[in-house]
Amino acid sequence: MTVQTRELYVGPRPYEESNAAIFFGREREARDLLSLVIANQLLLIYAPSGAGKTSLINARLVPMLGRVKEPALAEQLGAGKGFEILPIARVSGLVPETIDLDAIPNSNIFVFNTLVSWRKKDAGTQSAQERKLAERELIGKRLCDYLEETRPVMRQPAEEDEEESEPLSPRVVIFDQFEEIFTRHFERWQDREGFFEQITDALKGGPLTLRRCDIRRPAALISRIMRGANSVCVALRGRLQEGVDRVLKNESKSLAERMDILVSELNTILKGESLYDEETFAGIKLREETAQSLQQKRKARSCLPSNRLLLEDAFPDEIYRRAHGDRALRVVFSMREDYIAELDPYTHLLPDRLGTRYRLDRLRRDAALVAVKSPLQFTHVSFAPGVAERLVDSLLQTPVRVAAPVTTGEEEL
């Protein structure tokens, strides 16, 4: 492998994936993280500011998880595990002035910024106007929806003797500088809970019962049921407890209050007898999944699964489809350790309460020497005796600048 001498050291910025060949000193940590990602759906990496989390992820973890194409690098890192790595996401960002998230039901600033991060690989060839239109389409979209929509379709063999297509690679989603969920967009702090719920939905699937976040268009749903827009709406209204319809029509109450009441009532209905009868659902197009669930209803102990499908089919514009989850999906959060305590109120929303964690220490002296000396192996240049040691000792004494919470600059120095 030939590397220009001027390219051996990146300076005071994080390493990128393209710098993998000259990144050294973190081999043990990279192997540890690789094993943890393979074995666990959800992983938290935390470290002191300036420890090099971003560099380790970019220049070691991502290449080792993905398919290493450069032969010399494959020899250095291993052949890779074949995961599909989505573009590294950030939960902070600037919302276009033309977009008013407050006016859009179920909009989530952290989900929106994540989706914008993921679609960056497609944005390079688009004009500014095309990017704006594409970003508008992301508003109100859930993480699980985007992951499902962008999932490659495995091609089936056209001929009997044709080899089967290679199985789809499992996906890895990485959130860098994840402390930004607590240091940015303070005015949207309520969105944090919804973001963590969507992470769990993408991994494990959503619950069969409804949550307020499962309602895509709250006002429209209330309106349709209250005015009996079709036979399903009439049937649902007839099953509401006495007096609930008056509360739902009372516009002096906030939409959120009325939505909480309706969701509670709908869950009671969902857990009860089957919603289905041929006359009520005569004008509703049922999915194949729903039809199959109805056929199996007699064997099922509960009508809840089929009732949820029926409700989604009856209100496709008002109610999100339940996320099925992806057991092969992997999610990695990387953040500064001084914000770990901020996660505590939300861990109950995540699988295993975010129990799989890895603390990354700052480079110790021996590893730092490896990081400084090893890139020179690709050249005929070397440090004079003692120079690398003095350089490392000097760097170990240098204070790390911690980025202020309100700035948007890189913290990894």
SEDOKOL-575178 format. One record per residue (C-alpha): residue number from 0; residue in one letter; x, y, z. Coordinates in nm, 2 decimals, decimal comma. Layout:
BEGIN
<pt NUM 'A' <X Y Z>>
...
END
This chain:
BEGIN
<pt 0 'M' <0,00 0,00 0,00>>
<pt 1 'T' <0,14 0,34 -0,10>>
<pt 2 'V' <0,05 0,64 0,10>>
<pt 3 'Q' <0,17 1,00 0,05>>
<pt 4 'T' <0,37 1,12 0,35>>
<pt 5 'R' <0,15 1,43 0,38>>
<pt 6 'E' <-0,16 1,20 0,41>>
<pt 7 'L' <-0,02 1,01 0,71>>
<pt 8 'Y' <-0,16 1,23 0,98>>
<pt 9 'V' <-0,51 1,39 0,96>>
<pt 10 'G' <-0,44 1,67 1,22>>
<pt 11 'P' <-0,70 1,80 1,47>>
<pt 12 'R' <-1,01 1,64 1,32>>
<pt 13 'P' <-1,17 1,29 1,34>>
<pt 14 'Y' <-1,04 1,02 1,11>>
<pt 15 'E' <-1,27 0,92 0,83>>
<pt 16 'E' <-1,33 0,58 0,68>>
<pt 17 'S' <-1,10 0,67 0,40>>
<pt 18 'N' <-0,82 0,71 0,66>>
<pt 19 'A' <-0,85 0,35 0,79>>
<pt 20 'A' <-0,51 0,25 0,65>>
<pt 21 'I' <-0,33 0,50 0,87>>
<pt 22 'F' <-0,53 0,46 1,19>>
<pt 23 'F' <-0,35 0,26 1,46>>
<pt 24 'G' <-0,35 0,21 1,84>>
<pt 25 'R' <-0,72 0,10 1,88>>
<pt 26 'E' <-0,70 -0,26 1,76>>
<pt 27 'R' <-0,82 -0,42 2,09>>
<pt 28 'E' <-1,10 -0,18 2,13>>
<pt 29 'A' <-1,21 -0,23 1,77>>
<pt 30 'R' <-1,22 -0,60 1,81>>
<pt 31 'D' <-1,42 -0,56 2,14>>
<pt 32 'L' <-1,67 -0,33 1,97>>
<pt 33 'L' <-1,71 -0,56 1,67>>
<pt 34 'S' <-1,80 -0,85 1,89>>
<pt 35 'L' <-2,05 -0,65 2,09>>
<pt 36 'V' <-2,22 -0,52 1,78>>
<pt 37 'I' <-2,25 -0,87 1,63>>
<pt 38 'A' <-2,39 -1,01 1,96>>
<pt 39 'N' <-2,62 -0,73 2,06>>
<pt 40 'Q' <-2,90 -0,53 1,89>>
<pt 41 'L' <-2,83 -0,22 2,09>>
<pt 42 'L' <-2,49 -0,09 2,21>>
<pt 43 'L' <-2,39 0,23 2,39>>
<pt 44 'I' <-2,03 0,35 2,35>>
<pt 45 'Y' <-1,93 0,63 2,59>>
<pt 46 'A' <-1,60 0,80 2,66>>
<pt 47 'P' <-1,44 1,12 2,79>>
<pt 48 'S' <-1,45 1,41 2,55>>
<pt 49 'G' <-1,16 1,39 2,30>>
<pt 50 'A' <-1,10 1,02 2,35>>
<pt 51 'G' <-1,15 0,96 1,98>>
<pt 52 'K' <-1,49 0,79 1,96>>
<pt 53 'T' <-1,57 0,93 1,62>>
<pt 54 'S' <-1,23 0,83 1,48>>
<pt 55 'L' <-1,26 0,47 1,61>>
<pt 56 'I' <-1,60 0,43 1,46>>
<pt 57 'N' <-1,51 0,58 1,13>>
<pt 58 'A' <-1,17 0,43 1,07>>
<pt 59 'R' <-1,20 0,09 1,24>>
<pt 60 'L' <-1,55 -0,02 1,34>>
<pt 61 'V' <-1,73 0,07 1,02>>
<pt 62 'P' <-1,47 -0,09 0,79>>
<pt 63 'M' <-1,46 -0,41 1,01>>
<pt 64 'L' <-1,84 -0,43 1,01>>
<pt 65 'G' <-1,87 -0,37 0,63>>
<pt 66 'R' <-1,72 -0,54 0,33>>
<pt 67 'V' <-1,36 -0,44 0,30>>
<pt 68 'K' <-1,28 -0,40 -0,07>>
<pt 69 'E' <-0,92 -0,29 -0,08>>
<pt 70 'P' <-0,71 -0,60 -0,06>>
<pt 71 'A' <-0,43 -0,45 0,15>>
<pt 72 'L' <-0,68 -0,31 0,39>>
<pt 73 'A' <-0,86 -0,64 0,41>>
<pt 74 'E' <-0,53 -0,81 0,51>>
<pt 75 'Q' <-0,48 -0,54 0,78>>
<pt 76 'L' <-0,84 -0,54 0,92>>
<pt 77 'G' <-0,98 -0,87 0,82>>
<pt 78 'A' <-1,23 -0,95 0,55>>
<pt 79 'G' <-1,52 -0,77 0,73>>
<pt 80 'K' <-1,85 -0,91 0,84>>
<pt 81 'G' <-2,07 -0,79 0,56>>
<pt 82 'F' <-2,31 -0,56 0,74>>
<pt 83 'E' <-2,48 -0,28 0,55>>
<pt 84 'I' <-2,38 0,04 0,73>>
<pt 85 'L' <-2,62 0,34 0,70>>
<pt 86 'P' <-2,46 0,68 0,69>>
<pt 87 'I' <-2,36 0,78 1,04>>
<pt 88 'A' <-2,65 0,98 1,19>>
<pt 89 'R' <-2,67 1,29 1,41>>
<pt 90 'V' <-2,98 1,39 1,60>>
<pt 91 'S' <-2,91 1,76 1,57>>
<pt 92 'G' <-2,94 1,98 1,27>>
<pt 93 'L' <-3,10 2,29 1,12>>
<pt 94 'V' <-3,46 2,26 1,02>>
<pt 95 'P' <-3,54 2,44 0,69>>
<pt 96 'E' <-3,72 2,77 0,75>>
<pt 97 'T' <-4,00 2,65 0,53>>
<pt 98 'I' <-4,08 2,36 0,76>>
<pt 99 'D' <-4,29 2,42 1,08>>
<pt 100 'L' <-4,25 2,10 1,28>>
<pt 101 'D' <-4,49 2,24 1,55>>
<pt 102 'A' <-4,77 2,25 1,30>>
<pt 103 'I' <-4,73 1,88 1,20>>
<pt 104 'P' <-4,87 1,60 1,42>>
<pt 105 'N' <-4,62 1,35 1,54>>
<pt 106 'S' <-4,32 1,54 1,40>>
<pt 107 'N' <-4,00 1,46 1,59>>
<pt 108 'I' <-3,69 1,68 1,55>>
<pt 109 'F' <-3,45 1,40 1,64>>
<pt 110 'V' <-3,61 1,15 1,40>>
<pt 111 'F' <-3,62 1,41 1,13>>
<pt 112 'N' <-3,25 1,49 1,17>>
<pt 113 'T' <-3,17 1,12 1,17>>
<pt 114 'L' <-3,35 1,07 0,84>>
<pt 115 'V' <-3,18 1,37 0,69>>
<pt 116 'S' <-2,84 1,21 0,79>>
<pt 117 'W' <-2,93 0,88 0,63>>
<pt 118 'R' <-3,04 1,02 0,30>>
<pt 119 'K' <-2,72 1,23 0,25>>
<pt 120 'K' <-2,58 0,95 0,03>>
<pt 121 'D' <-2,86 1,03 -0,22>>
<pt 122 'A' <-2,85 1,41 -0,17>>
<pt 123 'G' <-2,52 1,47 -0,35>>
<pt 124 'T' <-2,68 1,45 -0,70>>
<pt 125 'Q' <-2,98 1,66 -0,62>>
<pt 126 'S' <-3,04 2,03 -0,67>>
<pt 127 'A' <-3,11 2,25 -0,37>>
<pt 128 'Q' <-3,48 2,25 -0,46>>
<pt 129 'E' <-3,49 1,87 -0,49>>
<pt 130 'R' <-3,33 1,84 -0,15>>
<pt 131 'K' <-3,58 2,06 0,01>>
<pt 132 'L' <-3,87 1,86 -0,14>>
<pt 133 'A' <-3,71 1,54 -0,04>>
<pt 134 'E' <-3,66 1,66 0,32>>
<pt 135 'R' <-4,03 1,77 0,34>>
<pt 136 'E' <-4,12 1,41 0,26>>
<pt 137 'L' <-3,93 1,30 0,57>>
<pt 138 'I' <-4,15 1,50 0,81>>
<pt 139 'G' <-4,37 1,27 1,01>>
<pt 140 'K' <-4,20 0,96 0,87>>
<pt 141 'R' <-4,09 0,70 1,13>>
<pt 142 'L' <-3,75 0,54 1,15>>
<pt 143 'C' <-3,90 0,19 1,09>>
<pt 144 'D' <-4,08 0,32 0,78>>
<pt 145 'Y' <-3,77 0,47 0,62>>
<pt 146 'L' <-3,57 0,15 0,70>>
<pt 147 'E' <-3,84 -0,07 0,54>>
<pt 148 'E' <-3,88 0,16 0,23>>
<pt 149 'T' <-3,50 0,17 0,17>>
<pt 150 'R' <-3,44 -0,20 0,23>>
<pt 151 'P' <-3,30 -0,36 -0,09>>
<pt 152 'V' <-3,52 -0,63 -0,24>>
<pt 153 'M' <-3,35 -0,96 -0,28>>
<pt 154 'R' <-3,37 -1,06 -0,65>>
<pt 155 'Q' <-3,52 -1,41 -0,71>>
<pt 156 'P' <-3,34 -1,64 -0,97>>
<pt 157 'A' <-3,49 -1,60 -1,31>>
<pt 158 'E' <-3,41 -1,95 -1,42>>
<pt 159 'E' <-3,41 -2,28 -1,22>>
<pt 160 'D' <-3,04 -2,33 -1,27>>
<pt 161 'E' <-2,95 -1,98 -1,18>>
<pt 162 'E' <-2,78 -1,94 -0,84>>
<pt 163 'E' <-2,98 -1,78 -0,57>>
<pt 164 'S' <-2,91 -1,42 -0,48>>
<pt 165 'E' <-2,68 -1,35 -0,19>>
<pt 166 'P' <-2,88 -1,30 0,13>>
<pt 167 'L' <-2,95 -0,94 0,23>>
<pt 168 'S' <-2,69 -0,80 0,47>>
<pt 169 'P' <-2,80 -0,71 0,82>>
<pt 170 'R' <-2,80 -0,34 0,88>>
<pt 171 'V' <-2,61 -0,13 1,14>>
<pt 172 'V' <-2,73 0,22 1,24>>
<pt 173 'I' <-2,47 0,44 1,42>>
<pt 174 'F' <-2,55 0,76 1,61>>
<pt 175 'D' <-2,24 0,98 1,67>>
<pt 176 'Q' <-2,22 1,26 1,93>>
<pt 177 'F' <-2,55 1,13 2,07>>
<pt 178 'E' <-2,53 1,36 2,37>>
<pt 179 'E' <-2,68 1,61 2,13>>
<pt 180 'I' <-3,02 1,47 2,21>>
<pt 181 'F' <-2,98 1,65 2,54>>
<pt 182 'T' <-2,77 1,95 2,43>>
<pt 183 'R' <-2,97 2,06 2,12>>
<pt 184 'H' <-3,33 2,15 2,05>>
<pt 185 'F' <-3,42 2,21 2,41>>
<pt 186 'E' <-3,76 2,34 2,31>>
<pt 187 'R' <-3,84 2,00 2,17>>
<pt 188 'W' <-3,74 1,80 2,48>>
<pt 189 'Q' <-4,07 1,61 2,46>>
<pt 190 'D' <-3,95 1,45 2,13>>
<pt 191 'R' <-3,68 1,25 2,32>>
<pt 192 'E' <-3,93 0,99 2,44>>
<pt 193 'G' <-4,08 0,94 2,10>>
<pt 194 'F' <-3,73 0,90 1,95>>
<pt 195 'F' <-3,64 0,62 2,19>>
<pt 196 'E' <-3,98 0,45 2,13>>
<pt 197 'Q' <-3,91 0,45 1,76>>
<pt 198 'I' <-3,57 0,30 1,81>>
<pt 199 'T' <-3,73 0,01 2,00>>
<pt 200 'D' <-4,00 -0,02 1,74>>
<pt 201 'A' <-3,73 -0,05 1,47>>
<pt 202 'L' <-3,55 -0,32 1,67>>
<pt 203 'K' <-3,83 -0,52 1,83>>
<pt 204 'G' <-4,15 -0,41 1,67>>
<pt 205 'G' <-4,43 -0,20 1,82>>
<pt 206 'P' <-4,70 -0,31 2,07>>
<pt 207 'L' <-5,03 -0,44 1,95>>
<pt 208 'T' <-5,21 -0,18 2,15>>
<pt 209 'L' <-5,22 0,18 2,04>>
<pt 210 'R' <-5,01 0,46 2,17>>
<pt 211 'R' <-5,06 0,83 2,09>>
<pt 212 'C' <-4,75 0,82 1,87>>
<pt 213 'D' <-4,92 0,56 1,66>>
<pt 214 'I' <-5,18 0,81 1,55>>
<pt 215 'R' <-5,06 0,99 1,23>>
<pt 216 'R' <-5,35 1,24 1,21>>
<pt 217 'P' <-5,52 1,29 1,55>>
<pt 218 'A' <-5,77 1,56 1,46>>
<pt 219 'A' <-5,88 1,37 1,15>>
<pt 220 'L' <-5,92 1,04 1,34>>
<pt 221 'I' <-6,14 1,21 1,60>>
<pt 222 'S' <-6,34 1,39 1,34>>
<pt 223 'R' <-6,41 1,08 1,13>>
<pt 224 'I' <-6,53 0,87 1,42>>
<pt 225 'M' <-6,74 1,14 1,57>>
<pt 226 'R' <-6,93 1,22 1,25>>
<pt 227 'G' <-6,96 0,85 1,15>>
<pt 228 'A' <-6,77 0,88 0,83>>
<pt 229 'N' <-6,83 0,52 0,74>>
<pt 230 'S' <-6,98 0,20 0,89>>
<pt 231 'V' <-6,65 0,13 1,08>>
<pt 232 'C' <-6,66 0,47 1,24>>
<pt 233 'V' <-7,03 0,42 1,34>>
<pt 234 'A' <-6,94 0,08 1,49>>
<pt 235 'L' <-6,65 0,23 1,69>>
<pt 236 'R' <-6,86 0,52 1,81>>
<pt 237 'G' <-7,12 0,28 1,93>>
<pt 238 'R' <-6,87 0,09 2,15>>
<pt 239 'L' <-6,74 0,40 2,32>>
<pt 240 'Q' <-6,82 0,44 2,69>>
<pt 241 'E' <-7,11 0,66 2,78>>
<pt 242 'G' <-7,02 1,03 2,78>>
<pt 243 'V' <-6,69 0,98 2,59>>
<pt 244 'D' <-6,83 1,11 2,26>>
<pt 245 'R' <-6,92 1,44 2,43>>
<pt 246 'V' <-6,57 1,48 2,56>>
<pt 247 'L' <-6,42 1,41 2,22>>
<pt 248 'K' <-6,64 1,67 2,06>>
<pt 249 'N' <-6,55 1,93 2,33>>
<pt 250 'E' <-6,29 2,15 2,15>>
<pt 251 'S' <-6,23 2,35 2,47>>
<pt 252 'K' <-6,01 2,05 2,57>>
<pt 253 'S' <-5,67 2,02 2,40>>
<pt 254 'L' <-5,62 1,78 2,11>>
<pt 255 'A' <-5,37 1,60 2,32>>
<pt 256 'E' <-5,62 1,54 2,60>>
<pt 257 'R' <-5,89 1,42 2,37>>
<pt 258 'M' <-5,64 1,20 2,19>>
<pt 259 'D' <-5,53 1,03 2,52>>
<pt 260 'I' <-5,90 0,95 2,59>>
<pt 261 'L' <-5,96 0,82 2,24>>
<pt 262 'V' <-5,65 0,60 2,25>>
<pt 263 'S' <-5,75 0,45 2,58>>
<pt 264 'E' <-6,10 0,38 2,45>>
<pt 265 'L' <-5,97 0,22 2,13>>
<pt 266 'N' <-5,74 0,00 2,33>>
<pt 267 'T' <-6,03 -0,12 2,54>>
<pt 268 'I' <-6,22 -0,20 2,21>>
<pt 269 'L' <-5,92 -0,37 2,05>>
<pt 270 'K' <-5,88 -0,61 2,35>>
<pt 271 'G' <-6,25 -0,70 2,34>>
<pt 272 'E' <-6,45 -0,89 2,08>>
<pt 273 'S' <-6,36 -0,90 1,71>>
<pt 274 'L' <-6,43 -0,58 1,52>>
<pt 275 'Y' <-6,50 -0,77 1,20>>
<pt 276 'D' <-6,82 -0,84 1,04>>
<pt 277 'E' <-6,87 -0,86 0,67>>
<pt 278 'E' <-7,12 -0,57 0,64>>
<pt 279 'T' <-6,92 -0,33 0,85>>
<pt 280 'F' <-6,60 -0,38 0,66>>
<pt 281 'A' <-6,77 -0,42 0,32>>
<pt 282 'G' <-6,61 -0,10 0,18>>
<pt 283 'I' <-6,27 -0,15 0,34>>
<pt 284 'K' <-5,98 -0,29 0,15>>
<pt 285 'L' <-5,81 -0,55 0,37>>
<pt 286 'R' <-5,45 -0,65 0,34>>
<pt 287 'E' <-5,35 -1,01 0,29>>
<pt 288 'E' <-5,20 -1,00 0,63>>
<pt 289 'T' <-5,53 -0,90 0,78>>
<pt 290 'A' <-5,73 -1,16 0,59>>
<pt 291 'Q' <-5,49 -1,43 0,71>>
<pt 292 'S' <-5,52 -1,31 1,07>>
<pt 293 'L' <-5,90 -1,33 1,05>>
<pt 294 'Q' <-5,87 -1,69 0,92>>
<pt 295 'Q' <-5,66 -1,78 1,22>>
<pt 296 'K' <-5,88 -1,59 1,46>>
<pt 297 'R' <-6,07 -1,90 1,58>>
<pt 298 'K' <-5,74 -2,06 1,69>>
<pt 299 'A' <-5,62 -1,74 1,86>>
<pt 300 'R' <-5,68 -1,67 2,23>>
<pt 301 'S' <-5,72 -1,30 2,17>>
<pt 302 'C' <-5,87 -1,08 1,89>>
<pt 303 'L' <-5,62 -0,81 1,96>>
<pt 304 'P' <-5,38 -0,89 1,67>>
<pt 305 'S' <-5,66 -0,90 1,41>>
<pt 306 'N' <-5,84 -0,60 1,56>>
<pt 307 'R' <-5,52 -0,39 1,53>>
<pt 308 'L' <-5,49 -0,49 1,16>>
<pt 309 'L' <-5,85 -0,41 1,09>>
<pt 310 'L' <-5,82 -0,07 1,25>>
<pt 311 'E' <-5,51 0,01 1,05>>
<pt 312 'D' <-5,69 -0,09 0,73>>
<pt 313 'A' <-6,00 0,12 0,82>>
<pt 314 'F' <-5,79 0,43 0,89>>
<pt 315 'P' <-5,48 0,40 0,66>>
<pt 316 'D' <-5,42 0,78 0,66>>
<pt 317 'E' <-5,49 0,83 1,03>>
<pt 318 'I' <-5,31 0,54 1,20>>
<pt 319 'Y' <-4,96 0,41 1,14>>
<pt 320 'R' <-4,91 0,05 1,07>>
<pt 321 'R' <-4,75 -0,14 1,36>>
<pt 322 'A' <-4,38 -0,17 1,32>>
<pt 323 'H' <-4,27 -0,54 1,29>>
<pt 324 'G' <-3,91 -0,47 1,39>>
<pt 325 'D' <-3,59 -0,62 1,25>>
<pt 326 'R' <-3,42 -0,87 1,47>>
<pt 327 'A' <-3,10 -0,84 1,25>>
<pt 328 'L' <-3,08 -0,47 1,29>>
<pt 329 'R' <-2,80 -0,32 1,51>>
<pt 330 'V' <-2,81 0,02 1,67>>
<pt 331 'V' <-2,50 0,19 1,82>>
<pt 332 'F' <-2,51 0,51 2,03>>
<pt 333 'S' <-2,18 0,70 2,08>>
<pt 334 'M' <-2,17 0,98 2,33>>
<pt 335 'R' <-1,97 1,17 2,59>>
<pt 336 'E' <-1,97 1,00 2,93>>
<pt 337 'D' <-2,06 1,32 3,12>>
<pt 338 'Y' <-2,42 1,29 2,97>>
<pt 339 'I' <-2,47 0,92 3,06>>
<pt 340 'A' <-2,70 1,01 3,36>>
<pt 341 'E' <-2,93 1,20 3,12>>
<pt 342 'L' <-3,03 0,87 2,96>>
<pt 343 'D' <-3,17 0,72 3,29>>
<pt 344 'P' <-3,53 0,85 3,25>>
<pt 345 'Y' <-3,55 0,68 2,90>>
<pt 346 'T' <-3,37 0,35 2,94>>
<pt 347 'H' <-3,70 0,18 3,03>>
<pt 348 'L' <-3,81 0,25 2,67>>
<pt 349 'L' <-3,52 0,06 2,52>>
<pt 350 'P' <-3,44 -0,31 2,49>>
<pt 351 'D' <-3,27 -0,45 2,80>>
<pt 352 'R' <-3,27 -0,09 2,94>>
<pt 353 'L' <-2,97 -0,02 2,72>>
<pt 354 'G' <-2,77 -0,26 2,93>>
<pt 355 'T' <-2,49 -0,33 2,69>>
<pt 356 'R' <-2,23 -0,05 2,73>>
<pt 357 'Y' <-1,86 0,00 2,64>>
<pt 358 'R' <-1,64 0,26 2,80>>
<pt 359 'L' <-1,36 0,39 2,58>>
<pt 360 'D' <-1,06 0,52 2,76>>
<pt 361 'R' <-0,82 0,78 2,62>>
<pt 362 'L' <-0,52 0,63 2,45>>
<pt 363 'R' <-0,25 0,51 2,69>>
<pt 364 'R' <0,11 0,59 2,62>>
<pt 365 'D' <0,20 0,26 2,45>>
<pt 366 'A' <-0,10 0,27 2,22>>
<pt 367 'A' <-0,04 0,64 2,14>>
<pt 368 'L' <0,32 0,55 2,03>>
<pt 369 'V' <0,17 0,29 1,80>>
<pt 370 'A' <-0,07 0,55 1,66>>
<pt 371 'V' <0,21 0,79 1,60>>
<pt 372 'K' <0,48 0,56 1,46>>
<pt 373 'S' <0,28 0,30 1,26>>
<pt 374 'P' <0,17 0,52 0,97>>
<pt 375 'L' <0,54 0,57 0,87>>
<pt 376 'Q' <0,57 0,20 0,79>>
<pt 377 'F' <0,43 0,29 0,44>>
<pt 378 'T' <0,72 0,52 0,38>>
<pt 379 'H' <1,10 0,54 0,40>>
<pt 380 'V' <1,07 0,80 0,67>>
<pt 381 'S' <1,11 0,73 1,05>>
<pt 382 'F' <1,13 0,93 1,37>>
<pt 383 'A' <1,47 1,01 1,52>>
<pt 384 'P' <1,54 0,82 1,85>>
<pt 385 'G' <1,32 0,96 2,13>>
<pt 386 'V' <1,13 1,21 1,91>>
<pt 387 'A' <0,80 1,01 1,90>>
<pt 388 'E' <0,82 0,95 2,27>>
<pt 389 'R' <0,87 1,32 2,35>>
<pt 390 'L' <0,58 1,40 2,11>>
<pt 391 'V' <0,34 1,16 2,28>>
<pt 392 'D' <0,45 1,27 2,63>>
<pt 393 'S' <0,37 1,63 2,53>>
<pt 394 'L' <0,03 1,54 2,38>>
<pt 395 'L' <-0,06 1,35 2,70>>
<pt 396 'Q' <0,00 1,67 2,89>>
<pt 397 'T' <-0,22 1,88 2,66>>
<pt 398 'P' <-0,56 1,97 2,80>>
<pt 399 'V' <-0,86 1,85 2,60>>
<pt 400 'R' <-1,09 2,13 2,49>>
<pt 401 'V' <-1,45 2,04 2,56>>
<pt 402 'A' <-1,71 2,19 2,32>>
<pt 403 'A' <-1,97 2,40 2,48>>
<pt 404 'P' <-2,32 2,24 2,47>>
<pt 405 'V' <-2,47 2,52 2,26>>
<pt 406 'T' <-2,21 2,50 1,98>>
<pt 407 'T' <-2,22 2,28 1,68>>
<pt 408 'G' <-1,84 2,23 1,63>>
<pt 409 'E' <-1,67 1,89 1,65>>
<pt 410 'E' <-1,57 1,78 2,00>>
<pt 411 'E' <-1,33 1,51 1,89>>
<pt 412 'L' <-0,99 1,67 1,87>>
END
